[in-house]
Amino acid sequence: MVRAVAPRRTSRDDIPVARRSRPPQRSRRRGSGLWIACLLVFSSCLGVVLLGPALLTRFAPQPQVVDGIAETPSVDGRLLGHFPYAEATSINLVRVGPGLELHIDAAQALRSMQRAAASDGVDLRLLSGYRSHALQKGIFFDVKSERNQTASERAKVSAPPGYSEHSTGLAVDLGDGDAPATNLSESFETTSAFRWLQDHAASYHFTLSFPEGNNQGVSYEPWHWRFEGSADALRQFEPARRLALTR
């Protein structure tokens, strides 16, 4: 008689180690999270491209009607060719000379630029820096009255209050210490200081605000430069920079 052989029980120890646990499975949740992250990044990038200019406009100083000027701001915010600018806060301003202040970022860059110019034998002088809206008001209207100019004529060479780059503390008027007679005049372009600025100012993040034939319609000012070496400066001057690129 043949005895039935009971089926052998397989103990846990009989199962190879490699097969004692389930093979790892891909986490659907992890894969979904990756897709969601990619979509968020893509949406953010698309939003910056499509809405960036609108956001910049939203947070930019709002153009204002100025008492004593009959003209009103244009669609892009300019008044007589000039964009609106807010005043720099006192916490961001530093003294850079007798009666002269600048935004700390512009001041540091200017000092470095002046030292570099001096090493090349150029005496680069700061003539004007930060101006409050109140000071700009006096400069604009007092000279306008003295010269019997219209607001439009005056705006060719000086911004209305609330519309001057100088109010940001990031704009400077520069002169040549060896040729003071050229200060604040087009003849400054003939100086060693101006030629040096043309070659080196960009290295210190300064750009000429009103070159010849500029799209803002402001008179050529070879002495007027603005600092664009920080995120805040780029934001404030973005409208002017975009206009300068148009043809």
C-alpha positions as a printed Julia matrix, in Angstrom:
247×3 Matrix{Float64}:
  0.0     0.0     0.0
  1.36    3.31   -0.93
  1.1     5.94    1.74
 -0.07    9.31    0.67
  2.55   11.87    1.17
  1.24   15.04    2.74
  2.15   18.16    0.85
  5.2    19.76    2.31
  4.56   22.98    4.13
  6.73   25.82    3.06
  8.0    27.79    5.95
  9.0    31.43    5.83
 12.6    30.37    6.13
 12.29   28.38    2.93
 11.53   31.47    0.89
 14.63   33.18   -0.44
 15.35   36.51    1.19
 14.96   38.3    -2.09
 11.37   37.14   -2.35
 10.2    37.72    1.22
  8.8    41.15    0.47
  6.84   42.6    -2.39
  8.85   44.13   -5.14
  8.9    47.94   -4.77
  6.04   49.64   -6.54
  6.07   53.11   -7.99
  4.2    55.61   -5.95
  1.37   57.11   -7.93
  1.21   59.94   -5.43
  4.86   60.8    -6.0
  4.4    60.81   -9.76
  1.33   63.0    -9.49
  3.2    65.43   -7.25
  5.97   65.74   -9.81
  3.49   66.52  -12.56
  1.77   69.12  -10.38
  5.11   70.75   -9.55
  6.03   70.92  -13.24
  2.66   72.48  -14.07
  3.08   75.08  -11.33
  6.54   76.05  -12.56
  5.31   76.29  -16.15
  2.3    78.37  -15.1
  4.5    80.71  -13.09
  6.88   81.24  -16.01
  3.99   81.85  -18.37
  2.47   84.31  -15.93
  5.7    86.29  -15.68
  5.95   86.51  -19.46
  2.31   87.5   -20.0
  1.64   89.57  -16.9
  5.09   90.93  -16.06
  4.67   94.31  -17.78
  1.19   94.69  -16.28
  2.48   93.94  -12.78
  5.34   96.39  -13.19
  2.84   99.04  -14.23
  0.59   98.2   -11.29
  3.33   98.68   -8.7
  4.95  101.68  -10.43
  4.19  105.2    -9.15
  0.89  106.39  -10.53
  1.1   109.46  -12.79
 -0.37  112.62  -11.3
 -1.64  115.88  -12.7
  0.71  118.67  -11.63
 -0.64  122.06  -10.57
  0.58  124.72  -12.94
  0.86  122.34  -15.9
 -2.14  122.2   -18.21
 -1.01  118.98  -19.91
 -2.05  115.63  -18.45
 -0.13  112.33  -18.39
 -0.19  110.23  -21.56
 -1.39  106.65  -21.82
  2.02  105.25  -20.8
  2.15  107.54  -17.75
  4.53  110.16  -19.06
  4.03  113.85  -18.46
  5.73  116.0   -21.1
  8.01  113.07  -21.89
  8.96  112.16  -18.32
  7.92  109.02  -16.4
  6.65  109.28  -12.81
  9.02  108.4    -9.96
  8.49  108.07   -6.22
 10.81  109.72   -3.71
 13.54  107.6    -2.16
 12.95  106.95    1.52
 15.34  108.55    4.0
 16.47  105.14    5.24
 17.91  104.39    1.77
 19.76  107.7     1.36
 23.36  108.41    2.34
 25.36  111.63    2.32
 27.93  111.71   -0.49
 29.04  115.33   -0.31
 28.05  118.77    0.96
 24.3   118.99    0.36
 24.36  115.83   -1.75
 22.62  112.52   -1.09
 22.2   109.31   -3.08
 20.52  105.96   -2.69
 23.03  103.73   -0.93
 23.28  101.36   -3.92
 24.05  104.18   -6.34
 26.46  105.77   -3.87
 28.56  102.63   -3.54
 28.73  102.15   -7.3
 29.58  105.82   -7.86
 32.44  105.73   -5.38
 33.91  102.69   -7.1
 33.52  104.37  -10.48
 35.17  107.58   -9.28
 38.14  105.65   -7.89
 38.57  103.82  -11.19
 38.33  107.09  -13.13
 40.9   108.72  -10.85
 43.34  105.88  -11.46
 43.01  106.73  -15.17
 43.66  110.41  -14.51
 40.0   111.51  -14.79
 38.46  113.78  -12.13
 34.82  112.64  -12.14
 32.69  115.02  -10.07
 29.18  114.56   -8.68
 27.15  117.71   -9.33
 23.67  116.59   -8.32
 22.05  113.52   -6.78
 18.8   113.0    -4.9
 16.12  115.69   -5.19
 12.85  115.67   -3.29
  9.62  116.4    -5.14
  9.51  119.78   -3.36
 13.0   120.71   -4.53
 12.21  119.59   -8.07
  9.08  121.75   -8.0
 11.17  124.82   -7.27
 13.74  123.96   -9.93
 11.05  123.43  -12.53
  8.73  126.38  -11.9
 11.2   129.02  -10.69
 13.42  128.7   -13.75
 10.35  128.39  -15.98
  9.16  131.74  -14.67
 12.59  133.4   -14.92
 12.97  132.34  -18.53
  9.33  132.95  -19.42
  9.05  129.39  -20.72
  6.02  127.21  -21.31
  5.8   123.96  -19.31
  6.54  122.03  -22.48
  9.68  124.08  -23.16
 10.86  123.73  -19.59
 10.27  119.96  -19.62
 12.76  119.57  -22.44
 15.56  120.25  -19.98
 14.01  119.6   -16.55
 11.4   117.13  -15.3
  8.19  118.28  -13.6
  7.92  117.5    -9.88
  7.09  113.83   -9.33
  8.63  112.92  -12.69
 12.36  113.31  -12.1
 14.78  110.38  -12.01
 16.67  112.31   -9.35
 13.84  111.73   -6.86
 14.74  108.02   -6.77
 18.24  108.81   -5.49
 19.54  106.63   -8.32
 20.3   109.36  -10.87
 23.38  111.58  -10.96
 24.61  114.64  -12.8
 28.35  114.3   -13.43
 31.03  116.77  -14.39
 34.74  116.92  -15.17
 36.81  118.5   -12.4
 39.33  119.6   -15.01
 36.69  121.32  -17.15
 34.11  122.92  -14.85
 32.94  125.28  -17.58
 31.27  122.29  -19.25
 29.13  121.43  -16.23
 25.49  120.73  -17.12
 25.99  121.63  -20.75
 26.22  119.64  -23.97
 29.88  120.63  -24.19
 30.48  118.06  -21.42
 30.61  115.49  -24.23
 33.99  116.95  -25.27
 35.62  116.19  -21.91
 37.83  113.35  -20.82
 35.26  112.5   -18.14
 32.51  111.91  -20.69
 34.73  109.82  -22.93
 35.73  107.74  -19.89
 32.07  107.27  -18.95
 31.23  106.08  -22.45
 33.88  103.37  -22.13
 33.44  102.37  -18.48
 30.13  103.51  -16.95
 28.3   100.32  -17.96
 30.76   98.28  -15.89
 29.4   100.08  -12.82
 25.76   99.78  -13.98
 25.33  103.41  -14.98
 23.59  104.29  -18.23
 23.03  107.59  -20.02
 19.42  108.57  -19.38
 18.86  110.99  -22.25
 21.12  110.31  -25.24
 20.73  112.22  -28.48
 17.4   111.54  -30.17
 15.99  109.68  -27.16
 12.42  108.42  -27.45
 11.25  110.41  -24.44
 11.76  113.61  -26.35
 14.0   115.1   -23.64
 16.96  117.24  -24.65
 20.34  115.53  -24.92
 22.01  115.47  -21.49
 25.49  113.9   -21.61
 25.94  114.64  -17.89
 22.82  112.8   -16.64
 23.3   109.1   -15.78
 21.18  106.64  -13.84
 22.15  103.57  -11.83
 20.52  100.28  -12.9
 22.57   97.8   -10.88
 19.88   96.52   -8.49
 16.5    94.81   -8.82
 14.79   97.89   -7.39
 16.54  100.21   -9.84
 15.64   97.99  -12.79
 12.02   97.92  -11.68
 11.82  101.7   -11.39
 13.46  102.39  -14.73
 11.83   99.54  -16.67
  9.29  101.81  -18.47
 12.08  104.13  -19.63
 14.27  101.19  -20.65
 11.47   99.58  -22.69
 10.69  102.87  -24.41
 14.36  103.33  -25.28
 14.29   99.98  -27.13
 11.33  100.93  -29.31
 11.84  102.35  -32.77
